[in-house]
Amino acid sequence: MARLFKEYDFYGMVQVKTNIPELQDFFSFFEGKEFPVQSGKRARINVEQQYRLNIDISAYSRVGDFLYHPQTDTLYFELPYPFPVQVMASGIASDNVTIMVSSTFLKLPTVMRGGINFTYLFREIFLLKLINRGCLFLHGASVAFANNGVVMTAFANTGKTYLSFGLAKSGLARMLADEYTVINEQGLMRAFPGMSALSPQTIKECAIEITGKEQFIMWLCQLRSFLMPFLFEPVIWVHATRIFSENARCPEVQARYLVFLQRGKAGFSKMDKREAFKKLVLLTENEFPCATNYFLQVYSFLRADFDLIEYQLRAQSIIKYFVEKTQDTFTFSFTPGNTEKLYSTIREHLGGE
């Protein structure tokens, strides 16, 4: 059964109203909070799940696998299953977006959704609204050593959560985010505490307390990963605010260091900012591939005033200015384990005033 609708004000830039549990968990940190409106008008995204969407397809024109209604600016997608598999979005180019999806669509495995991943679709529409306001999500963990903001970015399964949680749990740094960091062109980093994917190693070495239920879920996840390692990872999802008190978190800080993580022999090496810009663009476009999103590509094809390539260029511009605002950029190679040595090495390079 769907939850009741809840509203979330994301730093005065985007207001999200939804009854989808996954999105409510994603934005739960912002529930009940109000922020001053930033960068002009606040965008609004209403996201709703229903069992079946009542669509009169006779009023729509077919465009490839999609149907489009120009009067209402609505793009619609469905699959010919004997049960409702539907998703539609209206006003994507505007600051008042409505997204609707059938509940059965959300429950289907991705391979059965016709190439449309609803979570990615919502996240990328949300990101476009941030880009319009000079902000961006980075796929990176972030911590603060006093007033020194540090972003640690990498491809998945490299150790962002492991390092950021360890530094915060040890008291060496304060936590902003372990997955997505909000940045702007002025080099400001904002926190986005959300659901964190915790591995058994992170739980053990960072001394994270989990409930009996979570221990059982972890056991099931490890079993599932053992049987089908090509499909599943042995992780559980826990909200960061449950792990770190308000004193252990940092709401915002100026970026000072940008660090690219990789596994290997421990050590820091300085990176040229031009190379850092290239790498950060690649990592961001890998995690938020707006320009290659099937749904958004069709919408951009239909709307002359909605140019995905222009959004891509704006995102790159934000990254460029953000990198320029940092003091130094590094590559940090490390191997999990010997945490005392690991954290002292990080502190030595990044913790100074």
C-alpha positions in Angstrom: 0.0 0.0 0.0 1.4 3.4 -1.0 2.4 5.9 1.7 0.7 9.2 2.2 2.2 12.2 0.3 5.1 14.0 1.9 6.9 17.2 0.9 10.6 18.0 0.9 12.3 21.3 0.4 15.8 20.8 -1.0 17.8 23.8 0.0 15.2 26.2 -1.3 15.9 25.1 -4.9 13.6 22.1 -5.6 10.5 21.1 -3.7 9.6 17.4 -4.1 6.1 16.0 -3.2 5.8 12.2 -3.4 4.0 9.1 -2.1 6.8 6.7 -3.3 8.6 5.0 -0.3 12.0 4.9 -2.0 12.0 8.6 -2.7 10.7 9.4 0.7 13.6 7.5 2.2 16.0 9.3 -0.2 14.8 12.8 0.9 13.9 12.0 4.5 16.6 14.3 5.9 14.7 17.3 4.4 11.3 16.5 5.8 9.9 19.3 7.8 12.8 21.7 6.9 12.3 25.0 5.2 15.0 27.0 3.3 15.1 30.5 1.8 14.4 30.4 -1.9 17.6 30.4 -3.9 18.5 31.2 -7.5 15.1 32.7 -8.3 12.0 30.6 -8.5 11.9 27.2 -6.6 11.2 24.2 -8.9 8.5 21.8 -8.0 8.4 18.1 -8.8 5.3 16.1 -7.9 5.9 12.3 -8.1 3.0 9.9 -7.7 2.5 6.2 -7.9 -1.0 4.7 -8.7 -2.0 1.2 -9.6 -3.1 2.3 -13.1 -2.7 5.6 -14.9 -5.9 6.7 -16.7 -4.6 7.7 -20.1 -6.6 8.3 -23.3 -3.9 7.3 -25.8 -6.1 8.4 -28.8 -5.2 12.0 -27.9 -1.5 11.3 -28.2 1.0 11.1 -31.1 3.4 8.2 -31.3 7.1 8.9 -31.3 9.1 5.7 -31.4 8.2 3.7 -28.2 6.6 6.8 -26.7 3.4 8.8 -26.9 3.4 12.6 -26.7 0.6 15.0 -26.0 1.8 18.5 -27.1 -1.1 20.5 -25.4 -0.3 19.1 -22.0 3.4 18.6 -22.7 3.2 15.0 -21.6 5.4 12.1 -22.6 4.0 8.7 -21.9 5.5 5.2 -22.0 3.8 1.8 -21.5 4.5 -1.9 -22.1 2.1 -4.5 -23.4 1.9 -6.6 -20.3 -1.4 -7.9 -19.0 -0.9 -5.6 -16.0 -0.2 -1.8 -15.8 3.4 -0.9 -16.7 3.2 2.8 -17.3 5.2 6.0 -16.7 4.5 9.6 -17.8 6.0 13.0 -17.2 4.5 16.4 -17.8 6.3 19.8 -18.0 9.9 18.5 -17.8 11.1 21.7 -19.4 9.3 23.8 -16.8 9.7 24.5 -13.1 6.5 22.6 -12.3 7.0 18.9 -13.2 4.5 16.0 -12.7 5.7 12.4 -12.9 3.4 9.5 -12.5 4.1 5.8 -12.5 2.2 2.6 -12.1 3.1 0.7 -8.9 3.7 -2.5 -10.8 6.3 -0.7 -13.0 8.2 0.1 -9.8 8.2 -3.6 -8.8 9.4 -5.0 -12.1 13.1 -5.9 -12.5 14.9 -3.3 -14.6 15.4 -5.8 -17.6 11.6 -6.0 -17.9 11.0 -2.2 -18.0 11.7 -1.6 -21.6 15.0 0.3 -20.9 13.3 2.8 -18.6 14.7 2.9 -15.0 12.3 5.1 -13.0 14.8 5.9 -10.2 17.3 7.2 -12.8 14.6 9.1 -14.6 13.5 11.0 -11.5 17.0 11.6 -10.3 18.1 13.0 -13.6 15.0 15.3 -13.9 15.8 16.5 -10.4 19.4 17.1 -11.4 18.4 19.2 -14.4 16.5 21.5 -12.0 19.6 21.9 -9.8 21.8 22.6 -12.9 19.4 25.5 -13.7 20.2 26.9 -10.3 24.0 26.6 -10.7 24.3 23.4 -8.6 25.2 19.8 -9.2 25.4 16.4 -7.6 28.8 14.8 -7.5 29.1 11.1 -7.1 31.4 11.4 -4.1 31.7 11.3 -0.4 32.5 14.5 1.5 33.9 15.3 4.9 35.1 18.4 6.7 38.4 18.7 8.6 37.6 21.9 10.6 36.8 24.3 7.8 38.5 22.3 5.1 36.0 20.6 2.8 37.2 17.4 1.1 35.4 15.5 -1.7 36.5 11.9 -2.3 35.2 10.6 -5.6 35.5 7.4 -7.5 33.6 4.7 -9.4 31.4 2.5 -7.3 32.9 -0.1 -4.9 36.1 1.8 -4.5 35.8 2.9 -0.9 34.0 6.2 -0.6 31.7 5.1 2.2 34.5 3.1 3.9 36.7 6.1 4.2 34.2 8.8 4.9 32.4 6.8 7.6 35.7 5.8 9.1 37.0 9.4 9.3 33.7 10.6 10.9 33.4 7.7 13.3 37.0 8.2 14.5 36.3 11.8 15.2 38.9 13.1 12.7 36.4 14.7 10.5 32.7 15.6 10.2 30.4 14.0 7.7 28.6 15.7 4.9 27.7 12.8 2.6 29.0 9.4 1.6 27.3 9.1 -1.8 26.2 12.4 -3.3 27.6 15.8 -2.5 25.9 19.0 -3.6 28.3 21.6 -5.1 28.1 25.0 -6.8 30.3 27.1 -9.0 31.7 29.0 -5.9 33.1 25.8 -4.5 30.5 25.4 -1.7 29.7 21.9 -0.7 26.4 21.0 0.9 25.4 17.9 2.9 23.0 15.3 1.5 22.6 12.7 4.3 20.8 9.8 2.8 20.6 6.0 2.7 24.1 4.5 2.8 25.1 1.1 1.4 27.1 -0.6 4.2 29.3 -3.7 3.6 30.2 -6.1 6.4 33.8 -4.7 6.4 32.6 -1.1 6.8 30.2 -2.1 9.6 33.0 -3.9 11.4 36.0 -1.5 10.9 33.9 1.6 11.5 32.2 0.1 14.6 28.7 0.8 13.3 25.9 -0.5 15.4 23.1 -2.2 13.5 19.9 -3.8 14.8 19.1 -7.5 15.0 16.8 -7.1 12.0 19.6 -5.5 10.0 22.0 -8.3 11.0 19.5 -10.8 9.6 19.0 -8.8 6.4 22.8 -8.6 6.0 23.1 -12.4 6.4 20.4 -12.8 3.7 22.3 -10.3 1.4 25.6 -12.2 1.9 23.9 -15.5 1.0 22.3 -13.9 -2.1 25.6 -12.4 -3.1 27.4 -15.8 -2.6 24.8 -17.5 -4.8 24.6 -14.8 -7.5 27.6 -12.5 -7.2 27.0 -11.2 -10.7 23.7 -9.6 -9.6 24.0 -8.7 -5.9 26.3 -7.1 -3.5 26.5 -8.0 0.3 25.3 -4.6 1.6 22.4 -3.2 3.7 21.0 0.3 3.5 21.0 2.4 6.6 20.2 6.2 6.8 23.3 8.2 7.7 21.5 10.4 10.2 20.9 7.3 12.4 24.6 6.6 12.5 26.0 10.2 13.0 24.7 12.7 15.5 24.2 16.3 14.5 27.5 17.2 16.1 29.3 14.7 13.9 27.8 16.1 10.7 28.6 19.3 8.8 25.8 21.1 6.9 28.1 23.0 4.4 31.7 23.9 3.9 34.0 25.4 1.3 35.8 22.9 -0.8 39.6 22.8 -0.3 40.6 19.4 -1.7 39.4 17.1 -4.4 40.6 13.5 -4.1 40.2 10.7 -6.6 40.2 7.3 -4.9 41.7 4.0 -6.3 42.7 0.7 -4.7 46.3 -0.1 -4.6 49.6 0.7 -2.8 48.9 3.5 -0.3 49.9 7.0 -1.2 48.9 10.5 -2.3 50.0 11.9 -5.6 49.2 15.4 -6.8 47.0 15.8 -9.9 46.9 18.5 -12.5 43.6 20.4 -12.3 42.9 19.9 -16.1 43.2 16.2 -15.5 41.0 16.5 -12.4 38.3 18.3 -14.4 38.3 15.6 -17.1 38.0 12.8 -14.5 35.3 14.5 -12.6 33.2 15.1 -15.7 33.5 11.4 -16.6 32.6 10.3 -13.1 29.6 12.6 -13.0 28.3 11.7 -16.4 28.7 8.0 -15.6 26.5 8.4 -12.5 24.1 10.9 -14.0 23.9 10.1 -17.7 21.1 12.7 -18.4 22.2 13.1 -22.1 21.8 9.3 -22.7 18.6 8.8 -20.8 16.1 7.2 -23.2 13.1 9.0 -21.9 14.8 12.4 -21.8 16.4 11.9 -25.2 12.9 11.5 -26.8 11.6 14.6 -24.9 14.6 16.7 -26.0 14.0 15.5 -29.6 10.4 16.8 -29.4 11.1 20.1 -27.6 13.2 22.7 -29.3 13.5 24.6 -26.0 14.8 21.6 -24.1 18.4 20.8 -25.1 20.1 18.0 -23.2 23.4 18.9 -24.7 23.1 22.4 -23.3 22.5 20.9 -19.8 25.5 18.7 -20.3 27.6 21.8 -21.1 26.2 23.7 -18.1 27.1 20.8 -15.8 30.6 20.7 -17.1 30.9 24.5 -16.5 29.8 24.0 -12.9 32.4 21.3 -12.5 35.1 23.5 -14.1 34.5 26.4 -11.7 34.3 24.0 -8.7 37.7 22.4 -9.5 39.2 25.8 -10.0 38.0 26.8 -6.5 39.7 23.9 -4.8 43.2 24.4 -3.5 44.6 21.0 -4.6 43.6 17.9 -6.4 45.0 14.4 -5.6 44.9 10.8 -6.4 44.8 8.6 -3.2 45.6 4.9 -3.5 44.8 2.8 -0.5 44.0 -0.7 0.7 41.3 -1.3 3.4 42.7 -2.3 6.7 45.2 -0.9 9.2 42.8 2.0 9.7 45.0 3.9 12.2 47.8 4.2 9.5 45.2 5.0 6.8 43.5 7.8 8.7 46.8 9.4 9.8 48.0 9.5 6.2 44.8 11.2 5.1 45.0 13.6 8.0 48.6 14.5 7.2 47.7 15.5 3.6 44.2 17.0 4.1 43.7 18.0 7.7 45.9 21.0 8.0 44.7 24.6 8.1 
